[in-house]
Amino acid sequence: MQLHPAKRVAIVIEAPMLRRLTEALEDAGVTGYSVLPVLAGSGRSGPWSSDSSFGTAGTLVQVVCILSEDKLQDMVDRAFPVVERHIGMITVTDCEVLRPERF
Amino acid sequence: MQEFFSLALGNLGSPLILSFVLGLAAALARSDLSFPEAVAKALSVYLLFAIGFKGGVSVSSHGLTLDIGTALIAGVVLSALIPFIAMALLRVMTSLGRTDAAAVAGHYGSISIVTFVAATSVLDSQGIASEGYMVAVAAAMEAPAILSALWLVSSGGASGGGRMDARLWREILLNGSIVLLIGAFLIGAVTGEDGLREIEAFVVDPFKGALCIFLLDMGLIAGRGLLKSRGVLSLGLFAFGVVMPLAGAMVGTLAAVLIGLSPGGAFLLAVLSASASYIAVPAAMRVALPEADPGIYLTLSLGVTFPFNLTIGIPVYLMLATAAMGGG
């Protein structure tokens, strides 16, 4: 079974900004992504938990996508303006996939 | 005064408030009691539908009059005006920067629909009638305060400034609570008493029980928010969270006098003016004004003002409204 290199991008972002971010990903040609709830955590403002807020404000989500390296820079260039002024972070790690034509 | 204490004690001893206090106490005691998010969401959908529907039925019974337009305009003006009062108070009582202060002020111009629902429940218990269209006034008061808050930031030249684009407008005006409230109101207005008879067993009888469970969850959220925010709120900010709703209620009551609402309607307008948003405005502020600290405005509106209004504010506003309107 042949493995192929790809990039895994994980973006933690405030829930009210989610739709803006996924649209930026689609504009960058990202063909698939997953949205995961972030239940609790700790950051520069100390610990937080989604069970102490009501509605989307004060909660975070994580968007995970796998893409080929040639799409990465354009994706980051489009995603960063959405995240820039907000709580959140973008991380990029190396990964391997079995079906590279899907990414 | 004796009547006030009797009303206040009756309110504090009601299942609604005791359910909220149970949730608050459980959270402060760090109990692991929790509600699945889907349950809380289903309860809020039910409560919004029921309150909107019943408001619509009331309008269908009493007929559509010009009073609705007057009340809607009053609500919009109050929502836009109250942030300026809040800003002035914040300047005097706290040392918040302009951006944080404007964000907080915006929350107090908008409304808490749960406080409104609890207030209508108190009116039912007391047998006091109110204008059914106050539900529509509640919906109209959600958004104007956001514009005032953004104007307060931009007029002060604060770095970053507020961002308001067409998409944010759509998200605010078509947020789920407003769509459900207005939609159910229209269904109630169109179907009237006949419609109510068909679904009365669903929207009337279980209403208070569902509200109790919902307030229990709100107590948990408010308590956990308070625990999390220790050190975030100064004494001045905490005092603002109590003084501002009283000021808002007075302005709301004055507006009710000017437009000639019934004592019940005046009470509801006072409650709307006293309450602070913790759903629509925080989400809008995170998009339009991300530099503002959400720990401050969420804790103030949900952890201080909401419990205050629910326990002490509601009987005070009812007394204020009945005294001002010459009822009771």
Contacts between the chains, C-beta under 8 A, distances in Angstrom:
chain1	res1	chain2	res2	distance
A	14	B	286	5.3
A	14	B	290	7.7
A	16	B	283	4.5
A	16	B	284	7.8
A	16	B	286	4.5
A	16	B	287	5.2
A	17	B	286	7.2
A	17	B	287	6.5
A	20	B	167	7.7
A	20	B	287	7.9
A	45	B	293	7.9
A	45	B	295	6.3
A	46	B	228	8.0
A	47	B	228	7.3
A	48	B	228	6.6
A	49	B	224	6.8
A	49	B	228	7.1
A	51	B	34	6.1
A	51	B	220	7.3
A	51	B	221	6.9
A	51	B	224	5.8
A	52	B	221	6.1
A	52	B	224	3.6
A	52	B	225	4.5
A	52	B	227	7.4
A	52	B	228	5.0
A	53	B	221	6.9
A	53	B	225	6.9
A	53	B	298	6.3
A	53	B	302	7.8
A	54	B	218	7.3
A	54	B	221	5.3
A	54	B	278	5.4
A	54	B	279	6.1
A	54	B	302	6.3
A	55	B	278	6.7
A	55	B	279	3.8
A	55	B	280	7.6
A	55	B	282	6.3
A	55	B	283	5.9
A	56	B	283	5.0
A	56	B	286	7.9
A	57	B	279	7.7
A	57	B	282	3.2
A	57	B	283	4.6
A	57	B	285	7.1
A	57	B	286	5.0
A	57	B	294	6.0
A	57	B	298	6.6
A	58	B	282	6.6
A	58	B	294	5.4
A	58	B	298	5.4
A	85	B	160	7.1
A	85	B	290	4.5
A	85	B	291	7.0
A	86	B	286	7.1
A	86	B	290	4.8
A	87	B	290	7.6
